[in-house]
Amino acid sequence: MDAVFKALADPSRRRLLDRLRDRNGQTLRELCEGLEMARQSVSKHLAVLEEAELVVTVRRGREKLHYLNAAPINALAERWISRFDRERVNALADLKRALEQPLMDSKTFVYTTYIRTTPERLWQALTDPAFTDRYWGVRFRTDWAEGSPLVWEQGGVEISHPDQVVLTYQPHRRLAYTWHTFTPQWAEAVGISEGVRAQLAAERRSQVTFDIESEGDQVKLTVTHDFDRAGTLHSMCSQGWPPILSSLKSLLETGEPLRG
């Protein structure tokens, strides 16, 4: 946490984080635009933010895109905000967001977390239905071969579609698949209104990728969720992934998932 506080102490670095909050996934050139700082200075600030894990980067061709990573800040909240106060804090934060309404036009959500486990154990937690059900409430049925159908089970409802498939299967390194179809049965099971379900169904199917890297006695997990646009699903998943991944981390490190 010392590195996080050190990174946040500088106003220029906080400004860079604000710019990524407003539009995630920017190149160095884009982040330099409108700033009264030399390109080299911006690069140094970004290096400090990356070291503190507040910013993660993703290569797309020749471009290096920078993404705001909420995991370290979420860890601060988990440490000092009690369960009793959390709902009140969330309510105030929701009100603040509603009043400010920042523009969120990034089509990609990126979240990085570090888990004290092994790549093999984490891989099992991402693919074994017994694991996914405990921290996510979701079970997958597939042979995990690339291109194979991926049946999604949630809330007692089974969801299948020809476009629900495994995209990448590289054991202990990378897993990717397309997101599920939004059926009326699924919406009813998880408490989603028909209006919201219709908005989700109208959006192009998204896909999620899990990248696993071993770092000493920890494993770095980066989740990248790519959307067609920053629509309803992007908003829901951006809020949904952090608690899911925190629960996964808790399960692997303590043996028990977080309770909602």
C-alpha positions as CSV (number, residue, x, y, z in Angstrom):
1,M,0.0,0.0,0.0
2,D,3.0,2.3,0.5
3,A,3.5,2.4,-3.3
4,V,-0.2,3.2,-3.9
5,F,-0.1,6.2,-1.4
6,K,3.1,7.4,-2.9
7,A,1.7,7.3,-6.4
8,L,-1.5,9.0,-5.4
9,A,0.4,11.8,-3.5
10,D,1.4,13.5,-6.8
11,P,-1.3,15.7,-8.4
12,S,0.0,15.1,-11.9
13,R,-0.4,11.3,-11.4
14,R,-3.9,11.8,-10.0
15,R,-4.7,13.8,-13.1
16,L,-3.5,10.9,-15.3
17,L,-5.7,8.6,-13.4
18,D,-8.6,11.0,-13.8
19,R,-8.1,11.0,-17.6
20,L,-8.1,7.2,-17.7
21,R,-11.2,7.2,-15.6
22,D,-12.9,9.4,-18.1
23,R,-11.6,7.5,-21.1
24,N,-9.8,4.2,-20.4
25,G,-7.4,2.6,-22.8
26,Q,-5.3,5.6,-24.0
27,T,-1.9,5.6,-25.6
28,L,1.0,7.6,-24.3
29,R,0.4,10.2,-27.1
30,E,-3.2,10.6,-26.1
31,L,-2.4,11.0,-22.5
32,C,0.1,13.7,-23.3
33,E,-2.4,15.8,-25.2
34,G,-3.4,19.0,-23.3
35,L,-0.9,18.4,-20.5
36,E,1.8,20.9,-19.7
37,M,4.3,18.1,-19.3
38,A,7.0,16.7,-21.5
39,R,6.4,13.2,-22.9
40,Q,9.3,11.9,-20.9
41,S,7.7,13.3,-17.7
42,V,4.4,11.6,-18.5
43,S,6.2,8.3,-19.1
44,K,7.9,8.6,-15.7
45,H,4.6,9.2,-13.9
46,L,3.0,6.3,-15.7
47,A,5.9,4.1,-14.6
48,V,5.2,5.0,-11.0
49,L,1.5,4.3,-11.5
50,E,2.3,0.9,-13.1
51,E,4.6,0.0,-10.3
52,A,1.8,0.7,-7.8
53,E,-0.5,-1.4,-10.0
54,L,-2.9,1.5,-10.4
55,V,-2.3,1.4,-14.2
56,V,-2.0,-1.7,-16.4
57,T,-1.0,-1.8,-20.0
58,V,-2.2,-4.0,-22.9
59,R,-0.4,-4.3,-26.3
60,R,-2.6,-3.9,-29.3
61,G,-0.4,-4.2,-32.4
62,R,2.2,-1.5,-32.1
63,E,0.2,0.5,-29.6
64,K,0.5,0.3,-25.8
65,L,-2.8,1.1,-24.2
66,H,-3.0,2.2,-20.6
67,Y,-5.9,1.2,-18.3
68,L,-7.0,2.3,-14.9
69,N,-6.8,-0.6,-12.5
70,A,-9.2,-0.4,-9.6
71,A,-7.9,-3.3,-7.6
72,P,-5.4,-1.4,-5.3
73,I,-7.9,1.3,-4.5
74,N,-10.6,-1.4,-3.8
75,A,-8.1,-3.0,-1.4
76,L,-7.8,0.2,0.5
77,A,-11.6,0.4,0.8
78,E,-11.8,-3.2,1.9
79,R,-9.2,-2.5,4.7
80,W,-10.7,0.7,6.2
81,I,-14.4,0.7,5.3
82,S,-16.5,-1.6,7.6
83,R,-19.3,-3.7,6.2
84,F,-21.7,-1.5,8.2
85,D,-20.5,1.7,6.5
86,R,-19.9,0.2,3.0
87,E,-23.5,0.5,1.9
88,R,-23.7,4.2,2.9
89,V,-20.4,4.9,1.2
90,N,-21.7,3.1,-2.0
91,A,-24.9,5.1,-1.9
92,L,-23.0,8.4,-1.7
93,A,-20.7,7.3,-4.5
94,D,-23.6,6.4,-6.7
95,L,-25.1,9.8,-6.0
96,K,-21.8,11.5,-6.9
97,R,-21.5,9.6,-10.1
98,A,-25.1,10.4,-11.0
99,L,-24.5,14.1,-10.5
100,E,-21.2,14.2,-12.3
101,Q,-21.9,11.7,-15.1
102,P,-18.4,11.4,-16.4
103,L,-18.0,10.2,-20.0
104,M,-17.0,6.6,-20.3
105,D,-16.4,5.8,-23.9
106,S,-13.8,3.0,-23.6
107,K,-14.9,-0.3,-25.0
108,T,-12.6,-2.3,-22.9
109,F,-12.6,-3.1,-19.2
110,V,-9.3,-4.2,-17.6
111,Y,-8.8,-5.4,-14.0
112,T,-5.6,-6.8,-12.5
113,T,-5.3,-8.5,-9.1
114,Y,-2.6,-10.5,-7.4
115,I,-3.5,-13.8,-5.7
116,R,-1.3,-15.8,-3.4
117,T,-1.7,-19.1,-5.1
118,T,-0.3,-21.1,-8.0
119,P,-1.1,-20.8,-11.7
120,E,-2.5,-24.4,-11.7
121,R,-4.8,-23.7,-8.8
122,L,-6.0,-20.4,-10.3
123,W,-6.6,-22.2,-13.6
124,Q,-8.7,-24.7,-11.8
125,A,-10.7,-21.9,-10.2
126,L,-11.5,-20.4,-13.6
127,T,-12.5,-23.6,-15.3
128,D,-13.8,-26.1,-12.7
129,P,-17.6,-25.7,-12.1
130,A,-17.3,-26.6,-8.5
131,F,-15.0,-23.6,-8.0
132,T,-16.8,-21.0,-10.2
133,D,-20.1,-21.8,-8.5
134,R,-18.6,-20.9,-5.1
135,Y,-17.3,-17.5,-5.8
136,W,-19.4,-16.5,-8.9
137,G,-22.6,-18.6,-8.8
138,V,-21.9,-19.7,-12.4
139,R,-21.1,-23.1,-13.7
140,F,-19.6,-23.9,-17.2
141,R,-20.2,-27.1,-19.2
142,T,-17.7,-27.6,-22.0
143,D,-14.7,-29.6,-23.0
144,W,-12.7,-26.4,-23.2
145,A,-11.4,-27.1,-26.7
146,E,-11.0,-23.9,-28.7
147,G,-14.1,-23.4,-30.7
148,S,-16.2,-25.7,-28.5
149,P,-19.7,-24.6,-27.2
150,L,-19.8,-23.1,-23.8
151,V,-23.0,-23.8,-21.8
152,W,-23.6,-21.2,-19.0
153,E,-25.6,-22.2,-15.9
154,Q,-26.7,-19.5,-13.5
155,G,-29.6,-19.2,-11.0
156,G,-30.8,-22.7,-12.0
157,V,-31.1,-21.6,-15.7
158,E,-29.1,-23.2,-18.5
159,I,-28.0,-20.8,-21.3
160,S,-26.6,-22.1,-24.6
161,H,-26.1,-20.5,-28.1
162,P,-24.0,-21.4,-31.1
163,D,-22.0,-18.1,-30.5
164,Q,-21.2,-19.0,-26.9
165,V,-17.8,-20.6,-27.5
166,V,-14.3,-21.1,-26.1
167,L,-11.9,-18.7,-27.9
168,T,-8.5,-19.5,-26.3
169,Y,-7.5,-22.3,-24.1
170,Q,-3.8,-22.2,-23.0
171,P,-3.6,-24.0,-19.6
172,H,-2.2,-22.0,-16.7
173,R,-1.6,-19.0,-19.1
174,R,-4.6,-17.7,-21.0
175,L,-8.3,-18.4,-21.2
176,A,-10.9,-16.6,-23.4
177,Y,-14.5,-17.1,-24.3
178,T,-17.5,-15.2,-25.6
179,W,-20.1,-13.9,-23.1
180,H,-23.5,-15.6,-22.6
181,T,-26.8,-14.8,-24.3
182,F,-29.3,-12.8,-22.4
183,T,-32.5,-14.9,-22.3
184,P,-35.7,-14.0,-20.6
185,Q,-35.2,-17.1,-18.3
186,W,-31.8,-15.9,-17.2
187,A,-33.1,-12.3,-16.6
188,E,-35.9,-13.6,-14.4
189,A,-33.5,-15.9,-12.5
190,V,-31.0,-13.2,-11.6
191,G,-33.5,-10.4,-11.1
192,I,-32.9,-8.3,-14.2
193,S,-35.9,-6.4,-15.6
194,E,-37.1,-7.1,-19.1
195,G,-36.2,-3.5,-20.2
196,V,-32.6,-3.9,-19.1
197,R,-32.5,-7.4,-20.6
198,A,-33.7,-6.0,-24.0
199,Q,-30.9,-3.4,-23.9
200,L,-28.3,-6.1,-23.2
201,A,-29.7,-8.4,-25.9
202,A,-29.5,-5.5,-28.5
203,E,-25.7,-5.2,-27.9
204,R,-23.1,-7.1,-29.9
205,R,-21.7,-10.2,-28.0
206,S,-18.7,-9.4,-25.9
207,Q,-15.7,-11.6,-24.9
208,V,-13.6,-11.9,-21.8
209,T,-9.9,-12.9,-21.5
210,F,-8.0,-14.1,-18.4
211,D,-4.2,-13.8,-18.5
212,I,-2.2,-15.5,-15.8
213,E,1.4,-14.7,-14.9
214,S,3.5,-16.2,-12.1
215,E,5.3,-13.6,-9.9
216,G,7.1,-15.2,-7.0
217,D,4.6,-16.7,-4.5
218,Q,1.8,-14.8,-6.2
219,V,-0.1,-15.0,-9.5
220,K,-1.0,-11.9,-11.5
221,L,-4.4,-12.3,-13.0
222,T,-5.5,-9.7,-15.6
223,V,-9.1,-9.8,-16.8
224,T,-9.9,-8.0,-20.1
225,H,-13.5,-7.7,-21.1
226,D,-14.0,-6.3,-24.7
227,F,-17.3,-4.8,-25.6
228,D,-18.7,-3.4,-28.9
229,R,-19.4,-0.1,-27.1
230,A,-19.6,1.4,-23.7
231,G,-23.2,0.5,-23.2
232,T,-25.4,-1.2,-20.6
233,L,-23.3,-4.4,-20.4
234,H,-20.1,-2.5,-20.1
235,S,-21.5,-0.6,-17.1
236,M,-22.8,-3.7,-15.4
237,C,-19.7,-5.8,-15.9
238,S,-17.4,-2.9,-14.8
239,Q,-19.3,-2.9,-11.5
240,G,-19.6,-6.7,-11.4
241,W,-16.1,-7.9,-12.0
242,P,-14.3,-6.4,-9.0
243,P,-16.5,-8.2,-6.3
244,I,-16.3,-11.4,-8.3
245,L,-12.6,-11.3,-8.5
246,S,-12.3,-10.3,-4.9
247,S,-14.4,-13.3,-4.0
248,L,-12.1,-15.5,-6.1
249,K,-9.0,-14.1,-4.4
250,S,-10.6,-14.8,-1.0
251,L,-11.5,-18.3,-1.9
252,L,-8.0,-19.2,-3.1
253,E,-6.2,-17.5,-0.2
254,T,-8.5,-18.3,2.7
255,G,-10.7,-21.2,1.6
256,E,-13.9,-19.1,1.7
257,P,-15.4,-16.7,-0.9
258,L,-16.7,-13.3,0.1
259,R,-20.3,-13.3,1.2
260,G,-22.6,-10.8,-0.5
